[in-house]
C-alpha cells in the first residue's frame, strides 16, 4: 500500500512538472500583455455563455407564421380517444377521497392493454407519474391493478420538495429534470397527481401565480407530449368548471376538463361515480355514470339521465303495467331488477314518485292491507281495477288469484269471460275508489327527502 502511494505521488509530481514546463514555454513564446488579454477574453466568453443561457431560459419565443404555411393536422394523436392527446393538456378534477387514485390506476392499466376506458379507446404509451403517494404504495398496489408487468414503461417519481418550492425551483424541475427525463426515455404522457401538492403557488386564487406555475408544462406540450394534471375540486361544487379548486386559469389552461365525482345522494360505500367531459377535444352531452367492478375495472352504465327522476317514474309505470295485482312500496323495491332498471331507489323516493303520479292521475291508491298491525297502502294503474277476490255465481270460483281488469275487459288466469264492461269502482269494504286517492294524498302527505 505504501509503495502504491509513493508511485502515485511520483506521477502527480511528474504531471505538475510537465504542466509547469508548458506554462514556462508559453510565457517565453507570448508577451505578458497577450497572455493577460487572452485570460480576459476567456473570462468574458464564460460570462457571455452564462448570460446567453439565462436569456434562453427567460426569453419569449416569438416566431410568427403565415396561416397558409402552418402544417395541416388531419387528426389528433390520441392516447385516450377524445380526452388525452399528444401536445395537449388535460385536467382531472375530483373531490378528496372520491377515488381518483383508483381511477388513475384503472386508466393506466387500460393504457397498457389498449382497452376501452369508459367507452373510449386508449393507446399503449410510455408514462411518467409525478405522485404524492409513496413509492412503496405504488409497488404494493401494482399487482391488484395489473401494473406489475415487465414490458410496461411506467415510471413513478415522488419529488423531494420538503415544503413549497420557489417559482425558480418549480420551473427548473419541470423544464429541466422532468423534460430531460422524458426526452431521454421517450415519454408520451406526463401525469401530475396532485398538482397543488407540488407547485409553487401560494394563493391558488391568484391568476398570475397559477398561470406562471402552469407555463412550464408548455415545454412538454411543445415537444409533443401529453400532460394530465390532477387537481382536487372545491367543496362547494358548481357547474361548467366552477367545481375546480383555485383560479379559473387552471381550467383555461386545459384543452379538456374531466369532472369526476360521486352521484348525488349516493352513500359513502357506493361504487358508482359520475364523470363529465367538456373542452376543446371532447364535449359529452351528459354526465356518464360508471361503476367500479370487483376486478378493478370501470363499467360504463350509461348517461346520467338514465338515473334521473323522470326515467325512474317511467320505470315505476312499467313495473305497474306488468303487475296483475296492486303493489306496496316494499313489493316494488324488492322486485326492482337492477339488471333491467339500473340502481334501486329508496322507499322514500319510490313513495314520493308514486304520490306525484297519483296527483297526475297516472296511478291511484287501490286499497290498504294490514301488515304487522299497521295499514300498508297498495297502488295500481289509475284506469285499471284489481281484485284478488271475486264473489259471483256458483260457477265462479270464490277466490281468483292474479286477476286484473279495466273498463272494457276482464281477464283472469282461470278463464273468467272477456269483453265484460265493468265500471272502475271497488266495494267499500274491499278497497278505495279513485276519488278517495285525492283525499289520501291530502291526509298522508309525507316529507320527501332529496332524490337518490
C-alpha angles and dihedrals in degrees: 000000000000090000090053092053091049092051091047091051090052092052093050091048090049091051092049091049092049091048091050091050091052091049091050090051091051091051090052092047098045128043120243092251092056092048093051091048092050092051091049091048091051092051090046090053091051090051091048092050090051093049092048090051092051090047091051090053094050105032122107113240105236114180113141116200129197110249091235089056095053109109112252113243110204096189144359120262096238125203090171108018113249094356114055122031135168113267093021138095127232128192124208112196122188140150122258114281092008090125104267094144091053090045090051095050092048089051092050091052091050089053091054093048092040087229127151113271115204088346095307125108122248134200127220112247145153112276136195116195118197100200142185090206122092118262089236090059090053092049094045094050096041096092091047091060098033095250096126095093125133100225098048112108095210114146124192124198131176109200115232095231106146094189135350110326120227119251090254092052092048094050091047090050095053100035094036117028099024096038095048092048091049093050092047094048098034094240114189101186130035117195123192114197109207115358097195091061093062116023126098097243115125096181112037091195091059107102095199093052091046093049092048091052093049096047096080090065088067088075089060092046092047087058092054097260123139118231125205115189119192116204131172117248125233121262094236093063122199143174133277098019098321089115090065111103119241133004122000086238090084092057090043091053093057121084088204131025125203119195111199118187147138120275114265109267095008117141123247094258096050115124092207123103134175122226129192129193127198136152142078096317107042131002115189118211093225141004113280121226116219132181128207108233123212092257090060096255125123119241116206107225096182142260116336091244087075087068094047128116096255094052091049091052089051088050090052091051091051090051091051092049090054093047119091094195132046114273134222123216090255092051091052093051095042090052096044105123107210091193087064105027104030120229120011117241123222125262091256092052093049090049092050093050091048092051090052090049090049090052088050089051093241094114132019139198105261104182145315127251130195114251120173091344094308134095116256119194121228122204136201145166112310099235097038130082123213125202127177092182127045125187111200139132125318093274091060117081112246091227123038117178125210096014125161133170139168135201096293108023140044120196130176137171088239094062101258107173127275134231093037113151111225126169116232099254130116131211108265091234092054106040151334126279120232091259091061091060092075091052090049090054093053094046098044104036102158130207107259119213122204120287117272 
